[in-house]
């Protein structure tokens, strides 16, 4: 897989809680609102717990934007 020069960072501008989904949206080139909807639907479909756990882990390990 070729490097695109992008790194995953938590967003400081597109954030609701910690900027995790905003950072994912920026990394994948998506609209942040669409990414949030996908994340919420995926979390609800998996009975919310795994989605919350993944969010918390990403909050801890993904660095914030500078």
Secondary structure, 3 states (H helix, E strand, C coil): CCCCCCCCCECCCCCCCCCHHHHHHHHHCCCHHHHHHHHHHHHHHCCCHHHHHHHHHHHHHCCECC
